[in-house]
Amino acid sequence: MMPFHRLFWIAPLACALRLLVALAPAWSSDTKPAAPPYYEEDVSASNPVRTEQARELDAYILGLKRDTGRLRELFRPNYSSVKAYQASTRPLREAFARSIGYPPPGGPVEELPSFTRIGEDGLATYYRARIPVLPGVHAAGLYLVPKGMKGRAPLVVSMHGGGGSPEGALFRGGANYHDMVRGGVKQGYVVWAPTHLFRAEGYPPDIRTRTDTRLRLVGTSLAAVETWKITRSLDTLLKRPEVDPKRVGMVGLSYGGYYTLVTAALEPRIKASVSSCYFGVQEGRYGQDELSVPSDFQSMDRFTLFLDPELAALVCPRPLLIQAGAKDNASHREPGKQLAPRAAEYYERLGRPENLRFLVFEGGHEFHDESAWEWLRKHL
């Protein structure tokens, strides 16, 4: 028997040998050497790269803002005749329509319009109209027919402003709209005062912005839909026996002034228009802070190709009166004063300078009845 003191060190030695046998494959000649360490650096080391990316894009945007070459390429006015000029506006008009998603998707609607008589006075008979324009979508508003009509009369579209309604513009004195609705009837015109979406019971206060955003995600915009409501309304109203389809005008205050300008630019059946307290407002906002422009006034190339003077160019040579209040906020007057000569140049070069007027009247953010109805009497 082996002495105890030898067993004391032989057992650990045997364990060590077994461990060496187990580890032998790791030391074989087939084992790959350990990979060298990766290059590493602090993420903040690339901060200058991101700063340069931002600087480059900022400079690119500013360059696009200054570049008028795309507009000159798209719009080449031909002033040789009215017919030639109108043909030359087609590319700009089509591009503008695409930029807002006009016309909005949706096929023809078979549903019939409805005209519900709601009242009358010595001046007119009042109807609440509902006209199908898209699948499940209607133009709604007030329709006024003058009393004692003989034959057909001109039709005037009267467009309310932001937060307003046809009823607010018509009843109880009309507030700052004054006679923008009933005044047309006093002139002997049939009046269509449509409703646009600004608020609705049971919906969030920002229902307009929400609806516009959702429409943009499916291929159109609120501006396109609301303009289309006016266009499709004309398809119905111009067939009515009391309306002269060749004599159509449009008036609007503030937001309504915007829609007057846009609708007249896209809809040639509007023969004369009055845009009140709107012209140049968004250009002024954009010049001070690009991101201050409300979302429903934003569209592709809005401030490169489709400034208000270019929308006026699409109205040209049809008569257009632009109103601005001397006591209105400067933002609703001064940018328009700066842009008006550019709009006037289109009319002047076509030989129709009298068909555009930029008027600063004594008043605030309000519709100027006297000049508006004088303008329409002259041109309708």
C-alpha positions as CSV (number, residue, x, y, z in Angstrom):
1,M,0.0,0.0,0.0
2,M,1.3,3.5,-1.0
3,P,2.2,5.7,1.9
4,F,-0.4,8.2,2.9
5,H,1.8,11.2,2.4
6,R,2.2,10.3,-1.3
7,L,-1.5,10.0,-1.9
8,F,-1.8,13.6,-0.6
9,W,-0.1,15.1,-3.7
10,I,-1.0,12.4,-6.3
11,A,-4.7,13.1,-6.2
12,P,-4.4,16.9,-7.1
13,L,-2.0,16.0,-9.8
14,A,-4.5,13.6,-11.4
15,C,-7.1,16.2,-11.3
16,A,-4.8,18.7,-13.1
17,L,-4.0,16.1,-15.8
18,R,-7.7,15.5,-16.4
19,L,-8.2,19.3,-16.8
20,L,-5.4,19.5,-19.3
21,V,-6.9,16.8,-21.4
22,A,-10.2,18.5,-21.4
23,L,-8.7,21.8,-22.5
24,A,-6.4,20.3,-25.2
25,P,-8.8,21.0,-28.2
26,A,-8.7,24.7,-27.3
27,W,-4.9,24.6,-27.8
28,S,-4.9,22.6,-31.0
29,S,-3.4,24.0,-34.2
30,D,-6.9,24.2,-35.8
31,T,-8.1,26.9,-33.4
32,K,-8.4,30.5,-34.9
33,P,-6.7,33.3,-33.1
34,A,-8.8,35.7,-31.2
35,A,-10.3,38.6,-33.3
36,P,-8.6,41.9,-33.0
37,P,-10.6,44.5,-31.0
38,Y,-13.2,46.7,-32.9
39,Y,-12.7,50.4,-33.6
40,E,-14.9,52.4,-31.2
41,E,-15.5,56.1,-30.7
42,D,-18.0,58.2,-28.8
43,V,-21.3,58.8,-30.6
44,S,-20.9,62.5,-30.0
45,A,-17.8,62.6,-32.3
46,S,-20.3,62.6,-35.2
47,N,-22.3,65.6,-33.9
48,P,-20.6,67.9,-36.5
49,V,-21.9,65.6,-39.3
50,R,-25.5,66.0,-38.2
51,T,-25.0,69.7,-37.7
52,E,-23.7,69.9,-41.3
53,Q,-26.7,67.9,-42.6
54,A,-29.1,70.4,-41.0
55,R,-27.1,73.3,-42.3
56,E,-27.1,71.9,-45.9
57,L,-30.9,71.3,-45.8
58,D,-31.5,74.8,-44.4
59,A,-29.5,76.3,-47.2
60,Y,-31.3,74.1,-49.8
61,I,-34.7,75.2,-48.6
62,L,-33.7,78.9,-48.7
63,G,-32.4,78.4,-52.2
64,L,-35.7,76.9,-53.3
65,K,-37.5,79.8,-51.8
66,R,-35.5,82.3,-53.9
67,D,-35.6,80.2,-57.1
68,T,-38.1,81.5,-59.6
69,G,-36.9,79.3,-62.4
70,R,-39.4,76.6,-61.8
71,L,-42.3,79.1,-62.0
72,R,-40.9,80.6,-65.2
73,E,-40.6,77.1,-66.6
74,L,-44.2,76.1,-65.6
75,F,-46.0,79.3,-66.4
76,R,-45.2,81.1,-69.7
77,P,-47.9,83.6,-70.2
78,N,-48.8,84.3,-73.8
79,Y,-50.2,87.9,-74.0
80,S,-50.9,87.9,-77.7
81,S,-54.6,87.4,-77.1
82,V,-57.1,86.5,-74.3
83,K,-57.6,83.1,-75.8
84,A,-53.8,82.5,-76.0
85,Y,-53.3,83.7,-72.5
86,Q,-56.0,81.4,-71.1
87,A,-54.4,78.4,-72.9
88,S,-51.0,79.3,-71.5
89,T,-52.4,79.2,-67.9
90,R,-53.4,75.6,-68.2
91,P,-50.1,74.0,-66.9
92,L,-50.1,76.3,-63.8
93,R,-53.8,75.6,-63.1
94,E,-53.4,71.9,-63.4
95,A,-50.3,71.9,-61.2
96,F,-52.2,73.9,-58.6
97,A,-55.1,71.5,-58.7
98,R,-52.7,68.6,-58.1
99,S,-51.0,70.3,-55.3
100,I,-54.2,70.5,-53.2
101,G,-55.6,67.2,-54.4
102,Y,-58.4,68.7,-56.6
103,P,-60.7,67.3,-57.6
104,P,-61.0,64.9,-54.7
105,P,-61.4,61.2,-55.4
106,G,-65.0,60.0,-55.7
107,G,-67.3,59.1,-58.6
108,P,-70.5,60.8,-59.7
109,V,-73.4,60.8,-57.2
110,E,-76.9,59.7,-58.2
111,E,-78.6,61.3,-55.2
112,L,-80.9,64.3,-56.0
113,P,-80.3,67.7,-54.3
114,S,-82.9,69.0,-51.8
115,F,-84.2,72.5,-51.3
116,T,-86.3,73.0,-48.2
117,R,-88.1,76.2,-47.8
118,I,-87.5,77.7,-44.4
119,G,-89.0,81.2,-44.6
120,E,-89.6,84.3,-46.6
121,D,-89.8,88.1,-46.2
122,G,-90.5,91.0,-48.5
123,L,-87.1,90.6,-50.1
124,A,-86.6,86.8,-50.7
125,T,-87.6,83.3,-50.2
126,Y,-85.1,81.3,-48.1
127,Y,-84.2,77.7,-48.6
128,R,-81.9,75.3,-46.8
129,A,-80.2,73.4,-49.6
130,R,-78.3,70.0,-49.5
131,I,-76.5,69.1,-52.7
132,P,-74.6,65.8,-53.1
133,V,-71.0,66.3,-54.2
134,L,-69.1,63.1,-53.3
135,P,-70.2,59.7,-52.0
136,G,-71.9,60.4,-48.7
137,V,-70.7,64.1,-48.8
138,H,-73.0,67.1,-49.4
139,A,-72.7,70.8,-49.9
140,A,-75.1,72.5,-47.4
141,G,-76.1,76.1,-47.1
142,L,-78.7,78.8,-47.6
143,Y,-80.2,79.5,-51.0
144,L,-82.0,82.9,-51.4
145,V,-84.3,83.7,-54.4
146,P,-85.4,87.3,-54.8
147,K,-89.0,88.1,-54.7
148,G,-90.7,89.4,-57.9
149,M,-88.1,88.0,-60.2
150,K,-88.8,88.3,-64.0
151,G,-86.7,85.8,-66.0
152,R,-83.3,84.6,-64.9
153,A,-80.9,86.4,-62.6
154,P,-77.2,86.2,-61.9
155,L,-76.0,83.8,-59.2
156,V,-73.6,85.0,-56.5
157,V,-71.8,82.6,-54.2
158,S,-71.3,84.2,-50.8
159,M,-68.6,82.5,-48.7
160,H,-68.3,83.1,-45.0
161,G,-65.0,83.3,-43.1
162,G,-63.2,81.3,-40.4
163,G,-65.4,80.2,-37.5
164,G,-68.5,81.6,-39.3
165,S,-71.5,80.2,-41.0
166,P,-74.1,81.3,-43.6
167,E,-76.5,82.0,-40.8
168,G,-74.0,84.2,-39.0
169,A,-73.3,86.1,-42.1
170,L,-77.0,86.6,-42.9
171,F,-79.1,87.0,-39.8
172,R,-79.1,89.6,-37.0
173,G,-77.2,92.2,-39.1
174,G,-74.5,89.8,-40.4
175,A,-71.8,91.1,-37.9
176,N,-68.7,92.1,-39.9
177,Y,-70.1,90.5,-43.0
178,H,-72.7,93.3,-43.1
179,D,-74.7,92.7,-46.3
180,M,-72.5,90.1,-47.9
181,V,-75.3,87.6,-48.2
182,R,-78.6,89.6,-48.3
183,G,-77.0,92.4,-50.2
184,G,-76.8,90.2,-53.3
185,V,-80.6,89.6,-53.1
186,K,-81.0,93.4,-52.9
187,Q,-79.2,93.7,-56.2
188,G,-81.6,91.2,-57.7
189,Y,-79.2,88.2,-57.6
190,V,-79.9,84.7,-56.5
191,V,-77.5,83.9,-53.6
192,W,-75.9,80.6,-52.6
193,A,-74.2,80.8,-49.2
194,P,-72.5,77.4,-48.5
195,T,-71.3,76.1,-45.2
196,H,-67.6,75.2,-44.6
197,L,-66.3,73.1,-41.7
198,F,-64.9,75.1,-38.8
199,R,-66.7,73.6,-35.7
200,A,-69.3,70.9,-35.1
201,E,-71.1,69.9,-31.9
202,G,-69.8,66.7,-30.5
203,Y,-66.4,67.0,-32.2
204,P,-63.1,68.4,-31.0
205,P,-62.5,72.1,-31.3
206,D,-59.7,71.4,-33.9
207,I,-62.1,69.3,-36.1
208,R,-61.0,71.4,-39.1
209,T,-57.3,70.6,-38.7
210,R,-58.0,67.0,-37.9
211,T,-60.2,66.5,-41.0
212,D,-57.7,68.3,-43.2
213,T,-54.9,66.0,-42.0
214,R,-56.9,62.9,-42.5
215,L,-57.9,64.0,-46.0
216,R,-54.3,64.6,-46.9
217,L,-53.5,61.0,-45.8
218,V,-56.0,59.6,-48.4
219,G,-55.0,61.8,-51.3
220,T,-56.8,65.2,-51.1
221,S,-57.3,68.1,-48.7
222,L,-60.0,70.1,-47.0
223,A,-59.3,73.0,-49.4
224,A,-59.9,70.7,-52.3
225,V,-63.1,69.2,-50.9
226,E,-64.6,72.5,-50.0
227,T,-63.7,74.0,-53.3
228,W,-65.2,71.0,-55.0
229,K,-68.4,71.6,-53.0
230,I,-68.7,74.9,-54.7
231,T,-67.9,73.5,-58.1
232,R,-70.5,70.7,-57.8
233,S,-73.0,73.1,-56.4
234,L,-72.7,75.1,-59.5
235,D,-73.4,72.1,-61.6
236,T,-76.8,71.9,-59.8
237,L,-77.6,75.5,-59.4
238,L,-76.9,76.6,-62.9
239,K,-79.6,74.3,-64.1
240,R,-82.3,75.9,-62.0
241,P,-84.9,78.0,-63.9
242,E,-84.3,81.2,-61.9
243,V,-80.5,81.3,-62.5
244,D,-78.7,82.8,-65.5
245,P,-75.8,80.2,-66.0
246,K,-73.6,82.7,-67.8
247,R,-73.6,85.3,-65.0
248,V,-72.0,83.9,-61.9
249,G,-70.1,85.9,-59.3
250,M,-68.4,85.0,-56.0
251,V,-67.7,87.1,-52.8
252,G,-66.0,86.1,-49.6
253,L,-64.5,87.6,-46.4
254,S,-61.3,86.4,-44.8
255,Y,-61.3,82.6,-45.2
256,G,-64.1,83.2,-47.6
257,G,-61.8,85.6,-49.4
258,Y,-59.3,82.7,-49.7
259,Y,-61.9,80.4,-51.1
260,T,-63.1,83.1,-53.5
261,L,-59.6,83.4,-54.9
262,V,-59.0,79.7,-55.1
263,T,-62.4,78.8,-56.6
264,A,-62.2,81.5,-59.2
265,A,-58.7,80.3,-60.2
266,L,-60.0,76.8,-60.7
267,E,-63.6,77.4,-61.9
268,P,-63.9,79.5,-65.1
269,R,-67.7,79.7,-64.7
270,I,-67.2,82.4,-62.1
271,K,-67.1,85.6,-64.2
272,A,-66.4,88.2,-61.5
273,S,-65.3,88.0,-57.9
274,V,-64.6,89.9,-54.7
275,S,-61.9,88.7,-52.3
276,S,-62.1,90.6,-49.0
277,C,-59.4,90.8,-46.2
278,Y,-57.3,87.9,-47.3
279,F,-54.9,88.6,-50.2
280,G,-51.3,88.2,-49.2
281,V,-52.0,87.1,-45.6
282,Q,-50.3,83.7,-45.8
283,E,-47.3,85.2,-47.7
284,G,-46.9,87.6,-44.8
285,R,-46.9,84.9,-42.3
286,Y,-44.5,82.7,-44.2
287,G,-42.1,85.6,-44.6
288,Q,-42.0,86.1,-40.8
289,D,-42.1,82.5,-39.8
290,E,-42.4,79.6,-42.3
291,L,-44.0,77.3,-39.8
292,S,-46.7,79.8,-38.7
293,V,-48.9,79.2,-41.7
294,P,-52.0,77.3,-40.7
295,S,-52.0,73.7,-41.9
296,D,-55.1,74.1,-44.1
297,F,-53.2,76.8,-46.1
298,Q,-50.2,74.5,-46.6
299,S,-49.8,72.6,-49.8
300,M,-47.0,71.4,-52.0
301,D,-45.2,74.4,-53.6
302,R,-47.6,76.8,-52.0
303,F,-44.9,79.5,-51.6
304,T,-42.8,78.7,-54.7
305,L,-45.4,78.3,-57.5
306,F,-48.8,79.3,-56.1
307,L,-48.5,82.6,-54.4
308,D,-51.6,84.8,-54.4
309,P,-50.5,86.8,-57.4
310,E,-50.2,83.6,-59.4
311,L,-53.7,82.6,-58.3
312,A,-54.9,86.0,-59.6
313,A,-53.1,85.2,-62.8
314,L,-55.3,82.2,-63.1
315,V,-58.4,84.4,-62.6
316,C,-57.1,86.9,-65.2
317,P,-58.7,88.4,-67.4
318,R,-61.9,87.9,-65.4
319,P,-62.7,90.8,-63.1
320,L,-61.3,90.5,-59.6
321,L,-61.7,93.0,-56.8
322,I,-59.3,92.6,-53.8
323,Q,-60.4,94.4,-50.6
324,A,-58.3,95.3,-47.5
325,G,-59.3,97.3,-44.5
326,A,-57.3,100.4,-43.5
327,K,-58.0,99.6,-39.9
328,D,-57.6,95.8,-40.1
329,N,-54.5,94.2,-38.7
330,A,-51.5,95.1,-40.8
331,S,-50.9,91.4,-41.5
332,H,-54.2,91.4,-43.5
333,R,-53.3,94.5,-45.5
334,E,-49.6,95.3,-45.9
335,P,-48.4,92.0,-47.6
336,G,-51.3,92.4,-50.0
337,K,-50.3,95.9,-50.9
338,Q,-46.8,94.6,-51.7
339,L,-48.1,91.7,-53.8
340,A,-50.9,93.6,-55.7
341,P,-48.6,95.1,-58.3
342,R,-47.4,91.7,-59.3
343,A,-51.0,90.5,-59.7
344,A,-51.8,93.7,-61.7
345,E,-49.0,93.1,-64.1
346,Y,-50.8,90.0,-65.6
347,Y,-53.9,92.1,-66.3
348,E,-51.9,95.0,-67.6
349,R,-49.8,93.0,-70.0
350,L,-53.0,91.3,-71.3
351,G,-54.5,94.7,-71.9
352,R,-57.2,94.4,-69.2
353,P,-55.9,96.6,-66.4
354,E,-59.4,97.7,-65.4
355,N,-60.4,94.2,-64.5
356,L,-58.2,94.0,-61.4
357,R,-58.6,96.4,-58.5
358,F,-56.8,96.4,-55.1
359,L,-58.8,98.6,-52.7
360,V,-57.9,99.7,-49.3
361,F,-61.2,100.9,-47.8
362,E,-61.9,102.8,-44.5
363,G,-62.7,100.0,-42.2
364,G,-61.4,96.9,-40.3
365,H,-61.7,93.2,-40.9
366,E,-65.1,93.4,-42.6
367,F,-66.8,93.1,-45.9
368,H,-67.0,96.4,-47.8
369,D,-70.5,96.3,-49.3
370,E,-70.4,99.5,-51.4
371,S,-67.4,98.6,-53.6
372,A,-68.3,94.9,-53.8
373,W,-71.8,95.4,-55.2
374,E,-70.7,98.2,-57.5
375,W,-68.0,95.8,-58.9
376,L,-70.5,93.0,-59.5
377,R,-73.1,95.4,-61.0
378,K,-70.5,96.5,-63.4
379,H,-69.2,93.1,-64.4
380,L,-72.2,90.8,-64.1
